[in-house]
Amino acid sequence: MRGVVLFGVMMAMAAAARADVIERLPTNEKVVALTFDACEAGERMAFDRSILDFLLVRRIPFTIFATGRFIEDNRADVEELARLDFVEIENHSWNHPNHMHAFEPDDVVRQVERADQLIAEATGRKPQFFRFPAGNFNAHGLKAVEDLGRKVVHWRWPTGDPDPMTSADTLYDRVMRRVAPGDILIFHINGRGHRTGEALPRIVDALEAQGYRFALISDYIGEPRRPKPPEPPSATVARLFDQAVNRASLAALSSGLLD
């Protein structure tokens, strides 16, 4: 009987912890947040330009959850993206340990604070959101993050885009079948979203055709990002857009899509 009671207490604690994790935007409007993990542990990674260029050319609001190591290796890109008022860059740990559910609170804090410092240096803003690598955490780790003033943002369901066996059609079908107002969609922008660059334009077009619009997480939770764009953003925006359009044109030429 004692074991049953103990199990019930543990399940209640887990449920309470889960309740504090943000899995959707607090709205019933047809709004979704596009979020992209930029993970890096030991292997050097870079932005998937097919995804990034599409988002920039279309000026679609999106949130990047980046590790400190990814920012170290992509500092110039991160600094330019941080100047755009439709992009926010948040904390995804220092080096993406997949088993933070086994971490002591002090170890969790070190992961968060080390990445916080680098993100703040690169973007000029301290992160307000944190995403546990692989979504793995325990109640003590969650409390440690919240005690730092960070809100933990995950997702209601995973797109599964890191799976190399997932086709663009499957990714598209999965999103369109499961999406609901307020969803936080998770993809990868570090080369590990194997078909995301191919599927994302179709997903965006189909969602817009259904009346959805896209938002930053901070449009609904925490301190708003977009009312306070840094100055002056215009030159950076123009340069990023020109680079994205040029890359898109070259890609189209190489594939025979343009004469």
C-alpha positions as a Python dict, from the first residue, in 0.01 Angstrom:
ca = {
    (1, 'M'): (0, 0, 0),
    (2, 'R'): (285, 234, 87),
    (3, 'G'): (435, 174, -258),
    (4, 'V'): (107, 264, -424),
    (5, 'V'): (86, 588, -226),
    (6, 'L'): (447, 675, -309),
    (7, 'F'): (385, 609, -678),
    (8, 'G'): (79, 835, -665),
    (9, 'V'): (280, 1115, -506),
    (10, 'M'): (553, 1082, -771),
    (11, 'M'): (296, 1092, -1052),
    (12, 'A'): (137, 1402, -899),
    (13, 'M'): (477, 1572, -880),
    (14, 'A'): (545, 1487, -1243),
    (15, 'A'): (207, 1621, -1350),
    (16, 'A'): (268, 1944, -1159),
    (17, 'A'): (606, 1984, -1326),
    (18, 'R'): (462, 1920, -1671),
    (19, 'A'): (191, 2178, -1606),
    (20, 'D'): (459, 2448, -1578),
    (21, 'V'): (606, 2370, -1920),
    (22, 'I'): (460, 2587, -2196),
    (23, 'E'): (345, 2362, -2480),
    (24, 'R'): (120, 2604, -2670),
    (25, 'L'): (43, 2973, -2698),
    (26, 'P'): (-241, 3096, -2476),
    (27, 'T'): (-480, 3172, -2762),
    (28, 'N'): (-762, 3008, -2954),
    (29, 'E'): (-694, 3223, -3259),
    (30, 'K'): (-549, 3059, -3570),
    (31, 'V'): (-193, 3139, -3473),
    (32, 'V'): (113, 2914, -3459),
    (33, 'A'): (471, 2976, -3349),
    (34, 'L'): (746, 2841, -3572),
    (35, 'T'): (1041, 2740, -3355),
    (36, 'F'): (1372, 2597, -3471),
    (37, 'D'): (1632, 2421, -3259),
    (38, 'A'): (1991, 2510, -3344),
    (39, 'C'): (2170, 2229, -3161),
    (40, 'E'): (2538, 2163, -3129),
    (41, 'A'): (2729, 1938, -2896),
    (42, 'G'): (3062, 1805, -3022),
    (43, 'E'): (3019, 1831, -3398),
    (44, 'R'): (3031, 2177, -3557),
    (45, 'M'): (2697, 2276, -3714),
    (46, 'A'): (2572, 2570, -3922),
    (47, 'F'): (2240, 2720, -4027),
    (48, 'D'): (2043, 2532, -4291),
    (49, 'R'): (2026, 2810, -4552),
    (50, 'S'): (1729, 2661, -4734),
    (51, 'I'): (1522, 2713, -4419),
    (52, 'L'): (1674, 3041, -4307),
    (53, 'D'): (1654, 3208, -4648),
    (54, 'F'): (1290, 3112, -4693),
    (55, 'L'): (1198, 3260, -4355),
    (56, 'L'): (1391, 3580, -4423),
    (57, 'V'): (1255, 3639, -4772),
    (58, 'R'): (899, 3585, -4651),
    (59, 'R'): (961, 3783, -4327),
    (60, 'I'): (795, 3509, -4124),
    (61, 'P'): (827, 3548, -3746),
    (62, 'F'): (1028, 3263, -3593),
    (63, 'T'): (1206, 3166, -3272),
    (64, 'I'): (1546, 2997, -3259),
    (65, 'F'): (1642, 2789, -2957),
    (66, 'A'): (2022, 2782, -2983),
    (67, 'T'): (2294, 2615, -2782),
    (68, 'G'): (2592, 2816, -2669),
    (69, 'R'): (2826, 2612, -2884),
    (70, 'F'): (2613, 2671, -3194),
    (71, 'I'): (2629, 3044, -3129),
    (72, 'E'): (3006, 3029, -3083),
    (73, 'D'): (3042, 2876, -3430),
    (74, 'N'): (2782, 3100, -3597),
    (75, 'R'): (2835, 3426, -3411),
    (76, 'A'): (2820, 3662, -3711),
    (77, 'D'): (2493, 3514, -3840),
    (78, 'V'): (2337, 3524, -3493),
    (79, 'E'): (2436, 3887, -3442),
    (80, 'E'): (2270, 3988, -3771),
    (81, 'L'): (1956, 3784, -3707),
    (82, 'A'): (1922, 3942, -3362),
    (83, 'R'): (1875, 4282, -3528),
    (84, 'L'): (1554, 4168, -3698),
    (85, 'D'): (1233, 4236, -3513),
    (86, 'F'): (1065, 3916, -3637),
    (87, 'V'): (1337, 3684, -3501),
    (88, 'E'): (1404, 3591, -3138),
    (89, 'I'): (1693, 3379, -3015),
    (90, 'E'): (1647, 3178, -2696),
    (91, 'N'): (1835, 2929, -2479),
    (92, 'H'): (1870, 2557, -2561),
    (93, 'S'): (2153, 2480, -2312),
    (94, 'W'): (2527, 2512, -2356),
    (95, 'N'): (2615, 2187, -2533),
    (96, 'H'): (2286, 1996, -2571),
    (97, 'P'): (2313, 1712, -2319),
    (98, 'N'): (2021, 1481, -2400),
    (99, 'H'): (1981, 1350, -2046),
    (100, 'M'): (1920, 1658, -1836),
    (101, 'H'): (1648, 1464, -1653),
    (102, 'A'): (1940, 1297, -1471),
    (103, 'F'): (2114, 1627, -1387),
    (104, 'E'): (2139, 1783, -1044),
    (105, 'P'): (1988, 2135, -1027),
    (106, 'D'): (2334, 2299, -1010),
    (107, 'D'): (2434, 2125, -1334),
    (108, 'V'): (2117, 2249, -1503),
    (109, 'V'): (2187, 2603, -1385),
    (110, 'R'): (2541, 2591, -1526),
    (111, 'Q'): (2408, 2483, -1866),
    (112, 'V'): (2153, 2765, -1870),
    (113, 'E'): (2374, 3044, -1738),
    (114, 'R'): (2670, 2968, -1962),
    (115, 'A'): (2450, 2979, -2272),
    (116, 'D'): (2263, 3284, -2137),
    (117, 'Q'): (2585, 3482, -2119),
    (118, 'L'): (2688, 3409, -2478),
    (119, 'I'): (2339, 3471, -2617),
    (120, 'A'): (2322, 3804, -2436),
    (121, 'E'): (2663, 3902, -2574),
    (122, 'A'): (2567, 3808, -2930),
    (123, 'T'): (2214, 3947, -2935),
    (124, 'G'): (2217, 4228, -2680),
    (125, 'R'): (1924, 4064, -2498),
    (126, 'K'): (1911, 3813, -2216),
    (127, 'P'): (1700, 3506, -2305),
    (128, 'Q'): (1363, 3469, -2137),
    (129, 'F'): (1280, 3117, -2263),
    (130, 'F'): (1456, 2782, -2227),
    (131, 'R'): (1404, 2451, -2405),
    (132, 'F'): (1544, 2132, -2255),
    (133, 'P'): (1743, 1922, -2505),
    (134, 'A'): (1525, 1634, -2629),
    (135, 'G'): (1254, 1765, -2396),
    (136, 'N'): (1408, 1572, -2105),
    (137, 'F'): (1390, 1720, -1754),
    (138, 'N'): (1294, 1642, -1397),
    (139, 'A'): (1096, 1847, -1146),
    (140, 'H'): (1409, 1979, -970),
    (141, 'G'): (1569, 2084, -1298),
    (142, 'L'): (1250, 2257, -1408),
    (143, 'K'): (1234, 2451, -1081),
    (144, 'A'): (1600, 2549, -1116),
    (145, 'V'): (1533, 2696, -1460),
    (146, 'E'): (1222, 2879, -1343),
    (147, 'D'): (1410, 3015, -1041),
    (148, 'L'): (1646, 3180, -1292),
    (149, 'G'): (1346, 3362, -1435),
    (150, 'R'): (1325, 3152, -1751),
    (151, 'K'): (1003, 3008, -1888),
    (152, 'V'): (1040, 2655, -2027),
    (153, 'V'): (892, 2628, -2376),
    (154, 'H'): (848, 2289, -2543),
    (155, 'W'): (576, 2172, -2783),
    (156, 'R'): (241, 1989, -2779),
    (157, 'W'): (360, 1726, -3031),
    (158, 'P'): (689, 1678, -3223),
    (159, 'T'): (718, 1713, -3599),
    (160, 'G'): (989, 1446, -3606),
    (161, 'D'): (1202, 1632, -3860),
    (162, 'P'): (1539, 1499, -3729),
    (163, 'D'): (1444, 1150, -3850),
    (164, 'P'): (1633, 1094, -4178),
    (165, 'M'): (1365, 844, -4284),
    (166, 'T'): (1090, 1109, -4270),
    (167, 'S'): (1004, 1238, -4618),
    (168, 'A'): (894, 1593, -4696),
    (169, 'D'): (546, 1459, -4775),
    (170, 'T'): (527, 1281, -4440),
    (171, 'L'): (643, 1593, -4256),
    (172, 'Y'): (385, 1805, -4439),
    (173, 'D'): (104, 1556, -4376),
    (174, 'R'): (193, 1520, -4009),
    (175, 'V'): (184, 1896, -3949),
    (176, 'M'): (-137, 1955, -4141),
    (177, 'R'): (-311, 1665, -3968),
    (178, 'R'): (-216, 1765, -3614),
    (179, 'V'): (-190, 2144, -3614),
    (180, 'A'): (-430, 2341, -3396),
    (181, 'P'): (-461, 2707, -3292),
    (182, 'G'): (-186, 2811, -3053),
    (183, 'D'): (51, 2529, -3146),
    (184, 'I'): (426, 2571, -3099),
    (185, 'L'): (582, 2383, -3389),
    (186, 'I'): (933, 2244, -3343),
    (187, 'F'): (1176, 2201, -3632),
    (188, 'H'): (1556, 2200, -3665),
    (189, 'I'): (1761, 2464, -3847),
    (190, 'N'): (2107, 2317, -3787),
    (191, 'G'): (2115, 2067, -4074),
    (192, 'R'): (1935, 1800, -3871),
    (193, 'G'): (1590, 1877, -4007),
    (194, 'H'): (1654, 1652, -4303),
    (195, 'R'): (1348, 1745, -4511),
    (196, 'T'): (1238, 2063, -4338),
    (197, 'G'): (1376, 2295, -4604),
    (198, 'E'): (1172, 2112, -4864),
    (199, 'A'): (853, 2080, -4661),
    (200, 'L'): (843, 2418, -4485),
    (201, 'P'): (727, 2634, -4780),
    (202, 'R'): (438, 2393, -4843),
    (203, 'I'): (347, 2393, -4475),
    (204, 'V'): (352, 2773, -4453),
    (205, 'D'): (145, 2818, -4768),
    (206, 'A'): (-111, 2559, -4658),
    (207, 'L'): (-145, 2708, -4310),
    (208, 'E'): (-189, 3056, -4451),
    (209, 'A'): (-452, 2924, -4691),
    (210, 'Q'): (-640, 2794, -4385),
    (211, 'G'): (-626, 3136, -4222),
    (212, 'Y'): (-332, 3081, -3988),
    (213, 'R'): (-74, 3347, -3915),
    (214, 'F'): (267, 3315, -3752),
    (215, 'A'): (386, 3470, -3426),
    (216, 'L'): (685, 3494, -3200),
    (217, 'I'): (649, 3321, -2865),
    (218, 'S'): (705, 3661, -2702),
    (219, 'D'): (402, 3800, -2886),
    (220, 'Y'): (195, 3600, -2635),
    (221, 'I'): (424, 3509, -2345),
    (222, 'G'): (678, 3707, -2147),
    (223, 'E'): (819, 4042, -2258),
    (224, 'P'): (724, 4135, -2618),
    (225, 'R'): (1012, 4139, -2863),
    (226, 'R'): (874, 4323, -3164),
    (227, 'P'): (762, 4659, -3024),
    (228, 'K'): (1126, 4742, -2947),
    (229, 'P'): (1340, 4671, -3256),
    (230, 'P'): (1703, 4780, -3225),
    (231, 'E'): (1823, 5072, -3435),
    (232, 'P'): (1903, 5088, -3718),
    (233, 'P'): (1766, 4757, -3862),
    (234, 'S'): (1713, 4864, -4224),
    (235, 'A'): (2064, 4806, -4359),
    (236, 'T'): (2087, 4464, -4195),
    (237, 'V'): (1745, 4361, -4324),
    (238, 'A'): (1830, 4469, -4679),
    (239, 'R'): (2164, 4286, -4673),
    (240, 'L'): (2018, 3964, -4534),
    (241, 'F'): (1733, 3970, -4783),
    (242, 'D'): (1966, 4037, -5077),
    (243, 'Q'): (2189, 3748, -4974),
    (244, 'A'): (1892, 3516, -4931),
    (245, 'V'): (1741, 3610, -5267),
    (246, 'N'): (2076, 3567, -5442),
    (247, 'R'): (2123, 3222, -5292),
    (248, 'A'): (1769, 3124, -5387),
    (249, 'S'): (1826, 3241, -5745),
    (250, 'L'): (2152, 3051, -5774),
    (251, 'A'): (1987, 2737, -5637),
    (252, 'A'): (1706, 2768, -5889),
    (253, 'L'): (1952, 2815, -6176),
    (254, 'S'): (2156, 2514, -6075),
    (255, 'S'): (1844, 2297, -6066),
    (256, 'G'): (1722, 2420, -6404),
    (257, 'L'): (1419, 2602, -6268),
    (258, 'L'): (1517, 2932, -6430),
    (259, 'D'): (1620, 3002, -6789),
}
